[in-house]
């Protein structure tokens, strides 16, 4: 296949070393969705295998064949267990207010594949993606690229052809051998390290941290909000090994005046310059304040950092659906959160405790069978008045759980019902939650499927000219009264 003739700055190759060693864990699932869940999936790379054979050689070969399109723009790279999509989305939102043409690559998606590849805050049109994929299909097939590798290649090509200035790229799985790890960014970030995907990344936090530390590149600043000594030592050792300056966000020190409410989270951030800046993100939770702080700290390390005005506006206008997303529909409040591991559930439970949404609280959840549902479910079931378990239809068949068996295992006094279909499960949850709250959680698949049934697709997939939804997730300005510095605010100034 002829090269596209793409050349430009940022042409440094990732150096040889540990990040190129052969995988020790075989294959892993692509962070995708079941065939047919989104027609666009079947139109892009229909013959791509659904598993990935770990390694970066295929990506590097494909990019070289195409003239290395990923070198035509600046890259920012973020990994970690939870929050990396929030950081990438916040980067893109801030840089757009900094007059940069910005690309955003995230995975998986909620409702439409188009959510994964954004330019200038808008999904790339489906016709554009299909046309670009058709030119890459033969090369991807020849190299036996996985679906995730092929779509990562697609994103990098589209960003070059769309003339983006900066691409904000989220790691798919792990880091060291993830398909995105071919980029040499101007700054990298690792949000945190928690137990997830142990069958592929390792069974201890230290093992998982070593995989995630693989995105740390020679001379490239790395920022992290991870604070546990054993994990931090792994990141520090890798940074020292390759000569990467390590910077930390320490929430207990850097974030004060934290106030949570239905409209999001307000806080004061001590910037890297030592000056304080007041910020508000529409994403609720202390953990989202940490994610925003991490995004800001990373951007401060760029040669041309954004202004304080761009930072404040970008944080305030970030759009990242399914992360504590709040909507009122008729007489019920809906809270959508893609918590899909123990750490994510713990963060969601803290948010719900702070928000104290109207009761009854009905839990609507579908968890993948390869997740630690035995630890995820008890805190969720305990906070709910009723629970409805379901099976997300968009999830791959081999990853589905058995909700009836699980319901018998985790019964804790809260009445649990099972509805296999998402639409009937939603109907039942709505009927049980009159005047109260439906909490939709457990996986990206479950949240996405429910959003589709409700017609709340974050980016309308039917119109190639669409942009982000302008409908507010919750009434603005309803925030808690200020609490003591460094503490969550309690009680509502305006209520629900």
Secondary structure, DSSP 8 states (H G I E B T S, - for coil): --------S------SSGGGS--SS-EEE-S---TTSSHHHHHH-TTSBSEEE--SHHHHHHHHHTT-GGGSSEEEEEE-SSSHHHHHHHHHHHHHHTT--EEEE--S-SS-GGGGEEETTEE--HHHHHHHHHHHHHHHHHTT-BHHHHHHHHHHHHHHHTT-SEEEEE-SSSSTT-GGGG---SEEEE----S--HHHH-SSHHHHHHHHGGG--TT-EEEE----HHHHHHHHHHHHHHT--EEE--HHHHEEEEEEETTEEEEEEE-TTS-EEEEEESS-SHHHHHHHHHHHHHHTTSTT---HHHHHHHHHT---TTEEEEEEETTEEEEEE---SHHHHHHHHHHHHHH---SSEEEEE---TTS-HHHHHHHHHHH-SEEEE---TTS-GGG---HHHHHHHH--SSEEEE-SSHHHHHHHHHHHTTTSEEEEES-HHHHHHHHHHHT--SS-TT-TT-----S-SS-TT--B---STTS---SBSS--
